[in-house]
Amino acid sequence: MISNVPLAIEESSKSIKEQQERMQLMVSYIHQNYTDPITLQAIAAAAHLSVSECNRSFKRTINMTAYDYLIHYRISRATSSYISV
């Protein structure tokens, strides 16, 4: 049983890294395309995920859906542009 502990930690670390990579792909897609119409399918496709898994990943990582993140990002970009004008 003890010999399985390092393997479990290794698997967990691999899973966390994979989750971070997926989130990075999806967030990058949003940041690059936020001025265009974006669908949840397009966000999910950026990380080769289903829409359901995309939303689960966002919820698990930043406690909001992908669409909520998109809206918040658009608002933050709009307000920062407005302030700097």
Secondary structure, DSSP 8 states (H G I E B T S, - for coil): -GGGHHHHHHHHHHHHHHHHHHHHHHHHHHHHHTTS---HHHHHHHTT--HHHHHHHHHHHHSS-HHHHHHHHHHHHHHHHHHH-
